[in-house]
Amino acid sequence: MGDMFGDLFKMLGQQGPDAWFQTATQLALNVARGEDGDPNPRPTERQRLEEFAPLVGRHVDALFGVSSTPEVTAVNRSGLTLAALNQWKPLIAPMADTPPSLDLENVEGGAMMAQLASSLGPLFLGFQMGSVAGHFSERAWSLSALALPREDTTRHLVVNNLVAFAQEWSLERDEVYVFALGREFVASLVLSQPGTGDALRALLVDAVRESAAAQGDLLARLQGMMNPENMASFMSNPEALLDEIEMPGETDATRAINAAAAVLCALFDAAAEEITTAMMGPRPSLSEAWRRHRMSDARGEDAAAALFGISNQGPHHDLARTFVAEIAAAHTLSAFSALLRVDGLPSNAELSDPSGWYERVSNSPLA
């Protein structure tokens, strides 16, 4: 066994500190390519999406009183996967930098096993992140599927997924394009704001840690594998450790991030619907199709959210839709320009008190 572990330590040492992310990227792209090879969008579909982008951009700018570029990038699943990995890396990296340790004091060869666990721990994180990121792009339209802080304002839309959605629900492609653009443009604007991003990152610190513990405690599972037979099994099927990903139980941290993320997603939906209606008239079938998609066809997005301790399903989303509807009815959606500030995110208590949130953000020194 000594020679085998020596070879492993040598291999891991040569890979560098970012080995976990390289592992995640390789696995994610392999998953994203799928059985059809992940074709690029047809030029006519890409051009049609790009034609709508400036029109949608002007509506978003008017809604929030800002000026932004109307650029959008049409990608395939692999393109969205890479974009997701790059945006998520800063949120996950702290877990790779300080992996938990194992208690192997009473295990024969424990010191060597502990060293191996310390080396493999970040790679397990890479397996987990890569699998999630690859499956995320299977049906997701854009990064707006998750309310996570962004490092930049780049907007990627998976045109083939939009076309598939339109066909599946017998919708006009143009209305789907406009709705998807509206959702992504609003998400890109809000989530790339420095203040909003800092507020979300603060909420994510504890939520991500709790999520990692709930998702199987990968290193603890490794402790049960410390014999030659189990090690051989792992080497032949490392993704076996990623089974049964779970959501953490409700805590103050998860309630806080879920309240903020749910309101942000409800805003993205409401703004996209308002923009689509302004440009193309009411589209009730589109709104219903999107709601059903989020309820039943978004397992990849739900698993990605769980990686960050966020639940994309549950009663807090009903409360968030009511929250956004009440604020919009009383003050229009422009009231949510408060979400561009560091103090704009609603708390869990405010999720059931929209008027209390509006009163707070309206009287904020930053308003």
The 8 nearest C-alpha neighbors of each residue, nearest first, counted from 0:
[[1, 3, 2, 4, 227, 5, 226, 108],
 [0, 2, 4, 3, 5, 6, 111, 108],
 [1, 3, 5, 0, 4, 6, 7, 8],
 [2, 4, 0, 6, 5, 1, 7, 8],
 [5, 3, 7, 1, 6, 2, 8, 0],
 [6, 4, 2, 8, 7, 3, 1, 9],
 [5, 7, 9, 3, 4, 8, 10, 2],
 [8, 6, 4, 10, 9, 5, 11, 3],
 [9, 7, 11, 5, 10, 6, 12, 4],
 [8, 10, 6, 12, 7, 11, 5, 13],
 [11, 9, 7, 13, 12, 8, 6, 14],
 [12, 10, 8, 14, 13, 9, 7, 118],
 [11, 13, 9, 10, 14, 8, 15, 16],
 [12, 14, 10, 11, 15, 9, 8, 18],
 [15, 13, 11, 18, 12, 10, 16, 17],
 [14, 16, 17, 18, 13, 12, 11, 19],
 [15, 17, 18, 14, 19, 12, 96, 20],
 [18, 16, 20, 19, 15, 21, 14, 22],
 [19, 17, 21, 14, 20, 16, 15, 22],
 [18, 20, 122, 125, 22, 121, 17, 21],
 [21, 19, 23, 22, 17, 18, 125, 24],
 [20, 22, 18, 24, 23, 19, 25, 17],
 [23, 21, 19, 20, 25, 125, 24, 18],
 [129, 24, 22, 125, 20, 26, 21, 126],
 [25, 23, 27, 21, 22, 26, 129, 20],
 [26, 24, 22, 28, 27, 23, 21, 29],
 [25, 27, 29, 129, 23, 24, 28, 22],
 [28, 26, 133, 129, 24, 30, 29, 130],
 [29, 27, 31, 30, 25, 26, 77, 32],
 [28, 30, 26, 27, 32, 31, 25, 33],
 [29, 31, 133, 27, 28, 32, 33, 26],
 [32, 30, 133, 28, 33, 77, 29, 76],
 [33, 31, 37, 36, 29, 30, 28, 77],
 [34, 32, 31, 30, 35, 36, 37, 29],
 [33, 35, 36, 32, 37, 30, 31, 29],
 [36, 34, 37, 33, 32, 38, 31, 39],
 [35, 37, 32, 34, 33, 38, 31, 39],
 [36, 38, 32, 35, 76, 33, 75, 39],
 [39, 37, 36, 40, 75, 35, 159, 32],
 [38, 40, 75, 41, 37, 74, 159, 76],
 [41, 39, 159, 158, 42, 45, 75, 38],
 [40, 42, 44, 43, 45, 39, 159, 158],
 [43, 41, 45, 44, 46, 40, 47, 39],
 [42, 44, 46, 45, 41, 47, 40, 48],
 [45, 43, 47, 41, 46, 42, 48, 40],
 [46, 44, 42, 48, 47, 43, 73, 41],
 [45, 47, 49, 43, 48, 44, 42, 50],
 [46, 48, 50, 44, 49, 45, 43, 51],
 [47, 49, 45, 46, 50, 51, 176, 44],
 [48, 50, 46, 52, 47, 51, 45, 71],
 [51, 49, 47, 48, 52, 46, 53, 54],
 [50, 52, 54, 49, 48, 53, 55, 177],
 [51, 53, 49, 55, 54, 50, 69, 56],
 [54, 52, 56, 69, 55, 51, 57, 50],
 [55, 53, 56, 57, 51, 52, 58, 50],
 [56, 54, 52, 58, 57, 53, 181, 51],
 [57, 55, 53, 59, 69, 54, 58, 52],
 [56, 58, 60, 54, 59, 55, 61, 53],
 [59, 57, 61, 55, 56, 60, 62, 274],
 [60, 58, 62, 56, 61, 57, 63, 55],
 [59, 61, 65, 57, 66, 63, 62, 64],
 [62, 60, 64, 58, 59, 63, 57, 65],
 [63, 61, 59, 333, 60, 64, 58, 332],
 [64, 62, 336, 60, 65, 61, 333, 59],
 [63, 65, 61, 60, 62, 66, 336, 333],
 [66, 64, 60, 63, 67, 61, 62, 59],
 [65, 67, 60, 64, 68, 57, 61, 63],
 [68, 66, 69, 65, 60, 56, 188, 57],
 [67, 69, 70, 66, 56, 53, 71, 152],
 [70, 68, 53, 56, 52, 67, 71, 55],
 [71, 69, 68, 52, 72, 154, 53, 49],
 [72, 70, 154, 155, 73, 69, 49, 52],
 [71, 73, 155, 154, 74, 156, 70, 153],
 [72, 74, 156, 155, 45, 157, 158, 71],
 [75, 73, 157, 78, 156, 72, 155, 158],
 [74, 76, 157, 78, 39, 77, 40, 37],
 [77, 75, 79, 136, 78, 31, 80, 157],
 [76, 78, 80, 79, 75, 31, 28, 81],
 [79, 77, 74, 75, 81, 76, 80, 82],
 [78, 80, 82, 76, 81, 77, 83, 136],
 [79, 81, 77, 83, 78, 82, 132, 136],
 [80, 82, 84, 78, 83, 79, 77, 85],
 [83, 81, 79, 85, 80, 84, 86, 78],
 [84, 82, 80, 86, 81, 85, 87, 79],
 [83, 85, 81, 87, 86, 82, 88, 80],
 [86, 84, 82, 88, 83, 87, 81, 89],
 [85, 87, 83, 84, 88, 149, 150, 82],
 [88, 86, 84, 90, 85, 89, 83, 91],
 [87, 89, 91, 85, 90, 92, 86, 84],
 [90, 88, 92, 91, 87, 86, 93, 85],
 [91, 89, 87, 88, 92, 93, 200, 203],
 [90, 92, 88, 89, 93, 94, 87, 95],
 [91, 93, 95, 89, 94, 88, 90, 96],
 [94, 92, 96, 95, 91, 97, 90, 89],
 [95, 93, 92, 97, 96, 98, 91, 121],
 [94, 96, 121, 92, 93, 97, 98, 124],
 [95, 97, 93, 94, 98, 92, 121, 16],
 [98, 96, 94, 95, 93, 99, 121, 92],
 [97, 99, 95, 94, 96, 120, 100, 121],
 [100, 98, 97, 101, 218, 117, 120, 94],
 [99, 101, 98, 117, 102, 113, 116, 218],
 [100, 102, 103, 113, 99, 219, 222, 218],
 [103, 101, 104, 100, 113, 105, 222, 109],
 [102, 104, 109, 106, 105, 101, 113, 110],
 [103, 105, 106, 109, 102, 110, 107, 108],
 [106, 104, 103, 107, 109, 102, 108, 110],
 [107, 105, 109, 103, 104, 108, 112, 225],
 [108, 106, 109, 105, 104, 103, 110, 112],
 [107, 109, 111, 110, 106, 112, 103, 113],
 [110, 108, 106, 112, 103, 107, 111, 104],
 [111, 109, 113, 112, 108, 114, 103, 104],
 [110, 112, 114, 113, 109, 108, 115, 4],
 [111, 113, 109, 115, 114, 110, 116, 108],
 [114, 112, 116, 110, 115, 111, 109, 117],
 [113, 115, 111, 117, 112, 116, 110, 118],
 [114, 116, 112, 118, 113, 117, 119, 111],
 [117, 115, 113, 119, 118, 114, 120, 112],
 [116, 118, 114, 115, 120, 119, 113, 100],
 [119, 117, 115, 116, 120, 114, 121, 11],
 [118, 120, 116, 122, 121, 117, 115, 123],
 [119, 121, 123, 122, 117, 116, 118, 218],
 [122, 120, 95, 124, 123, 19, 119, 125],
 [123, 121, 19, 125, 119, 124, 120, 126],
 [124, 122, 126, 120, 125, 121, 119, 127],
 [123, 125, 121, 127, 122, 126, 128, 120],
 [124, 126, 23, 19, 122, 128, 123, 127],
 [127, 125, 123, 129, 124, 23, 128, 130],
 [126, 128, 124, 130, 125, 129, 241, 131],
 [127, 129, 125, 131, 130, 126, 23, 132],
 [23, 130, 128, 27, 132, 26, 126, 131],
 [129, 131, 133, 127, 27, 128, 132, 126],
 [130, 132, 128, 134, 129, 133, 303, 135],
 [133, 131, 135, 129, 134, 130, 27, 80],
 [134, 132, 27, 31, 30, 130, 135, 131],
 [133, 135, 299, 137, 131, 136, 132, 130],
 [136, 134, 299, 132, 300, 133, 137, 131],
 [137, 135, 139, 76, 134, 138, 133, 80],
 [136, 138, 134, 135, 139, 31, 76, 299],
 [137, 139, 136, 160, 140, 297, 135, 299],
 [140, 138, 136, 141, 137, 135, 144, 300],
 [141, 139, 157, 156, 160, 161, 138, 179],
 [140, 142, 156, 143, 139, 155, 144, 157],
 [141, 143, 144, 145, 83, 140, 155, 183],
 [144, 142, 145, 141, 183, 186, 146, 182],
 [143, 145, 142, 141, 300, 139, 146, 140],
 [146, 144, 143, 147, 142, 304, 300, 264],
 [145, 147, 260, 143, 263, 264, 144, 148],
 [146, 148, 145, 149, 190, 199, 196, 260],
 [149, 147, 196, 190, 191, 199, 146, 150],
 [150, 148, 191, 151, 190, 86, 147, 196],
 [149, 151, 86, 191, 148, 152, 196, 85],
 [152, 150, 149, 153, 191, 187, 86, 190],
 [151, 153, 187, 191, 154, 188, 149, 150],
 [154, 152, 151, 155, 71, 187, 72, 70],
 [155, 153, 71, 72, 152, 156, 187, 183],
 [154, 156, 72, 141, 73, 71, 74, 79],
 [157, 155, 141, 73, 140, 158, 74, 72],
 [158, 156, 74, 75, 140, 160, 159, 73],
 [157, 159, 161, 160, 156, 40, 73, 162],
 [158, 160, 162, 161, 157, 40, 163, 75],
 [161, 159, 163, 158, 162, 157, 138, 140],
 [162, 160, 158, 164, 159, 163, 165, 140],
 [161, 163, 159, 165, 160, 164, 166, 158],
 [162, 164, 160, 166, 161, 165, 167, 159],
 [165, 163, 161, 167, 162, 166, 160, 168],
 [166, 164, 170, 162, 168, 163, 167, 172],
 [167, 165, 169, 163, 164, 168, 162, 170],
 [166, 168, 164, 165, 169, 163, 170, 162],
 [167, 169, 165, 166, 170, 164, 288, 285],
 [170, 168, 166, 165, 167, 171, 164, 172],
 [171, 169, 165, 168, 172, 166, 285, 175],
 [172, 170, 173, 174, 165, 175, 169, 166],
 [171, 173, 175, 174, 165, 176, 170, 162],
 [174, 172, 176, 175, 171, 177, 47, 48],
 [175, 173, 177, 176, 172, 171, 178, 275],
 [174, 176, 172, 178, 173, 177, 179, 165],
 [175, 177, 173, 179, 174, 178, 180, 172],
 [178, 176, 180, 174, 179, 175, 275, 181],
 [177, 179, 271, 181, 175, 180, 176, 275],
 [180, 178, 182, 176, 181, 177, 175, 183],
 [181, 179, 177, 183, 182, 178, 184, 176],
 [182, 180, 271, 178, 184, 179, 183, 55],
 [181, 183, 271, 267, 179, 180, 185, 184],
 [182, 184, 186, 180, 143, 185, 181, 187],
 [185, 183, 187, 181, 186, 182, 180, 188],
 [186, 184, 188, 182, 187, 183, 267, 181],
 [187, 185, 183, 189, 188, 184, 143, 190],
 [186, 188, 184, 152, 185, 190, 189, 183],
 [187, 189, 185, 186, 191, 190, 184, 192],
 [190, 188, 186, 191, 339, 192, 187, 185],
 [189, 191, 148, 187, 192, 149, 186, 188],
 [190, 192, 149, 189, 188, 151, 187, 152],
 [191, 193, 195, 194, 190, 189, 196, 339],
 [194, 192, 196, 195, 197, 191, 341, 340],
 [195, 193, 341, 340, 197, 196, 192, 198],
 [196, 194, 341, 198, 192, 197, 193, 340],
 [195, 197, 148, 193, 199, 194, 198, 192],
 [198, 196, 200, 194, 199, 195, 193, 201],
 [197, 199, 195, 201, 196, 200, 341, 194],
 [198, 200, 202, 196, 201, 197, 203, 195],
 [201, 199, 203, 197, 202, 198, 196, 204],
 [200, 202, 198, 199, 203, 204, 197, 205],
 [203, 201, 199, 200, 256, 204, 198, 205],
 [202, 204, 206, 200, 201, 205, 207, 199],
 [205, 203, 201, 206, 202, 207, 200, 208],
 [204, 206, 208, 207, 203, 252, 209, 202],
 [205, 207, 203, 308, 209, 208, 252, 253],
 [208, 206, 307, 210, 308, 209, 205, 203],
 [209, 207, 205, 211, 210, 206, 212, 204],
 [210, 208, 212, 206, 211, 207, 247, 205],
 [209, 211, 308, 207, 213, 247, 212, 208],
 [212, 210, 208, 214, 209, 213, 207, 216],
 [211, 213, 216, 209, 210, 214, 215, 208],
 [214, 212, 247, 210, 211, 215, 245, 246],
 [215, 213, 244, 245, 211, 212, 216, 210],
 [214, 216, 217, 213, 212, 244, 220, 211],
 [217, 215, 212, 219, 218, 214, 211, 220],
 [218, 216, 220, 219, 215, 221, 240, 123],
 [217, 219, 221, 220, 216, 120, 222, 116],
 [220, 218, 222, 221, 216, 217, 101, 223],
 [221, 219, 217, 218, 222, 223, 216, 224],
 [220, 222, 218, 224, 219, 223, 217, 225],
 [221, 223, 219, 220, 224, 225, 218, 101],
 [224, 222, 221, 220, 225, 219, 226, 229],
 [225, 223, 229, 221, 222, 226, 230, 220],
 [224, 226, 223, 222, 230, 229, 221, 227],
 [225, 227, 229, 228, 224, 230, 223, 231],
 [226, 228, 230, 229, 231, 225, 0, 224],
 [229, 227, 231, 230, 226, 232, 224, 225],
 [230, 228, 232, 224, 231, 226, 227, 233],
 [229, 231, 233, 227, 232, 228, 224, 226],
 [230, 232, 234, 228, 229, 233, 227, 235],
 [231, 233, 229, 230, 235, 234, 236, 228],
 [234, 232, 237, 230, 236, 235, 231, 229],
 [233, 235, 231, 232, 236, 237, 230, 229],
 [234, 236, 232, 233, 237, 231, 230, 238],
 [235, 237, 233, 238, 234, 239, 232, 240],
 [238, 236, 233, 239, 234, 240, 235, 126],
 [239, 237, 240, 241, 236, 126, 242, 127],
 [240, 238, 237, 241, 236, 242, 233, 232],
 [241, 239, 238, 242, 237, 217, 220, 123],
 [240, 242, 238, 239, 127, 244, 243, 126],
 [243, 241, 240, 244, 239, 238, 215, 214],
 [242, 244, 245, 241, 214, 215, 240, 239],
 [243, 245, 214, 242, 241, 215, 246, 302],
 [246, 244, 214, 213, 243, 247, 305, 215],
 [245, 247, 305, 213, 210, 248, 308, 214],
 [248, 246, 213, 210, 209, 245, 249, 308],
 [247, 249, 250, 246, 253, 213, 209, 210],
 [250, 248, 253, 254, 247, 251, 252, 246],
 [251, 249, 253, 252, 254, 248, 247, 255],
 [250, 252, 254, 253, 255, 249, 347, 256],
 [253, 251, 255, 250, 206, 254, 205, 256],
 [254, 252, 250, 256, 255, 206, 251, 249],
 [255, 253, 257, 251, 252, 256, 250, 258],
 [254, 256, 252, 347, 258, 253, 257, 346],
 [255, 257, 259, 253, 258, 254, 202, 260],
 [256, 258, 260, 254, 255, 259, 309, 261],
 [259, 257, 347, 261, 255, 256, 260, 254],
 [258, 260, 256, 262, 257, 261, 345, 344],
 [261, 259, 263, 257, 146, 262, 258, 256],
 [262, 260, 264, 258, 316, 263, 259, 319],
 [263, 261, 319, 265, 259, 264, 260, 266],
 [262, 264, 266, 260, 261, 265, 259, 267],
 [265, 263, 267, 261, 266, 262, 260, 268],
 [266, 264, 262, 268, 320, 263, 267, 261],
 [265, 267, 269, 263, 264, 268, 270, 262],
 [268, 266, 264, 182, 270, 265, 269, 271],
 [267, 269, 265, 271, 266, 270, 272, 182],
 [270, 268, 266, 272, 271, 267, 265, 273],
 [269, 271, 273, 267, 272, 268, 266, 274],
 [272, 270, 181, 182, 178, 268, 274, 273],
 [271, 273, 275, 269, 270, 274, 276, 268],
 [274, 272, 270, 276, 271, 275, 269, 277],
 [273, 275, 277, 271, 276, 272, 270, 278],
 [276, 274, 272, 278, 277, 273, 178, 279],
 [275, 277, 280, 281, 273, 279, 274, 278],
 [278, 276, 274, 275, 280, 279, 273, 281],
 [277, 279, 275, 276, 280, 274, 177, 55],
 [280, 278, 276, 275, 277, 281, 174, 282],
 [279, 281, 276, 277, 278, 282, 275, 274],
 [282, 280, 276, 283, 279, 275, 277, 272],
 [281, 283, 285, 284, 280, 286, 276, 275],
 [284, 282, 286, 285, 281, 287, 288, 272],
 [285, 283, 287, 286, 282, 288, 170, 168],
 [284, 286, 288, 283, 282, 287, 289, 170],
 [287, 285, 283, 289, 284, 288, 290, 282],
 [286, 288, 290, 284, 289, 285, 291, 283],
 [289, 287, 285, 291, 290, 286, 284, 292],
 [288, 290, 292, 286, 287, 291, 285, 293],
 [291, 289, 287, 293, 292, 288, 286, 294],
 [290, 292, 294, 288, 293, 289, 295, 287],
 [293, 291, 296, 289, 294, 295, 290, 288],
 [292, 294, 290, 291, 297, 295, 296, 289],
 [295, 293, 291, 292, 290, 296, 297, 312],
 [294, 296, 292, 293, 297, 291, 298, 290],
 [297, 295, 292, 298, 293, 294, 291, 138],
 [296, 298, 300, 293, 299, 295, 301, 292],
 [299, 297, 301, 300, 296, 302, 295, 135],
 [298, 300, 135, 134, 302, 301, 297, 303],
 [299, 301, 303, 135, 297, 298, 302, 304],
 [300, 302, 298, 304, 303, 299, 311, 297],
 [303, 301, 305, 299, 304, 300, 298, 131],
 [304, 302, 300, 306, 305, 301, 131, 135],
 [303, 305, 309, 301, 306, 302, 307, 300],
 [306, 304, 308, 302, 309, 307, 303, 246],
 [305, 307, 303, 304, 308, 210, 302, 207],
 [308, 306, 207, 305, 309, 304, 210, 206],
 [307, 309, 210, 305, 206, 207, 306, 253],
 [310, 308, 304, 305, 307, 257, 311, 256],
 [309, 311, 312, 305, 304, 257, 308, 301],
 [312, 310, 301, 309, 304, 313, 261, 316],
 [313, 311, 310, 316, 314, 294, 301, 315],
 [312, 314, 315, 316, 311, 310, 317, 318],
 [313, 315, 317, 316, 318, 312, 319, 261],
 [314, 316, 318, 317, 313, 319, 258, 261],
 [317, 315, 319, 314, 318, 261, 313, 320],
 [318, 316, 314, 320, 319, 315, 321, 313],
 [317, 319, 315, 321, 316, 320, 322, 314],
 [318, 320, 262, 322, 316, 321, 317, 261],
 [319, 321, 317, 323, 265, 322, 318, 324],
 [320, 322, 324, 318, 319, 323, 325, 317],
 [323, 321, 319, 320, 325, 353, 324, 318],
 [322, 324, 326, 320, 321, 325, 327, 319],
 [325, 323, 321, 327, 322, 326, 328, 320],
 [326, 324, 328, 322, 327, 323, 321, 329],
 [325, 327, 329, 323, 328, 324, 330, 322],
 [328, 326, 331, 332, 324, 330, 325, 329],
 [329, 327, 325, 326, 331, 330, 324, 332],
 [328, 330, 326, 327, 325, 331, 324, 332],
 [329, 331, 327, 326, 328, 334, 332, 333],
 [332, 330, 327, 333, 328, 334, 329, 326],
 [331, 333, 327, 334, 335, 330, 326, 62],
 [332, 334, 335, 331, 62, 336, 63, 330],
 [335, 333, 332, 336, 330, 331, 337, 326],
 [334, 336, 337, 333, 338, 332, 63, 339],
 [335, 337, 338, 334, 63, 339, 333, 340],
 [338, 336, 335, 343, 339, 340, 334, 360],
 [339, 337, 343, 336, 340, 335, 344, 195],
 [338, 340, 337, 336, 189, 195, 192, 343],
 [341, 339, 194, 343, 338, 342, 195, 337],
 [340, 342, 194, 195, 343, 198, 339, 197],
 [343, 341, 340, 344, 360, 198, 338, 195],
 [344, 342, 338, 337, 340, 341, 360, 345],
 [343, 345, 259, 338, 342, 346, 341, 195],
 [346, 344, 259, 349, 343, 356, 350, 347],
 [347, 345, 349, 348, 255, 258, 350, 344],
 [346, 348, 258, 350, 255, 349, 254, 345],
 [349, 347, 346, 350, 351, 352, 345, 258],
 [350, 348, 352, 346, 351, 347, 356, 345],
 [349, 351, 347, 348, 352, 258, 353, 346],
 [352, 350, 349, 348, 353, 318, 322, 347],
 [351, 353, 349, 355, 350, 354, 356, 348],
 [354, 352, 356, 355, 322, 349, 357, 351],
 [355, 353, 357, 356, 352, 358, 326, 349],
 [354, 356, 358, 352, 353, 357, 359, 349],
 [357, 355, 359, 353, 354, 358, 349, 360],
 [358, 356, 354, 360, 359, 355, 361, 353],
 [357, 359, 355, 361, 356, 360, 354, 362],
 [360, 358, 356, 362, 357, 361, 363, 355],
 [359, 361, 363, 357, 362, 358, 356, 343],
 [362, 360, 358, 359, 363, 357, 366, 337],
 [363, 361, 359, 360, 358, 364, 366, 365],
 [362, 364, 360, 365, 366, 361, 359, 342],
 [365, 363, 366, 362, 360, 361, 342, 359],
 [366, 364, 363, 340, 342, 360, 362, 341],
 [365, 363, 364, 361, 362, 360, 337, 340]]
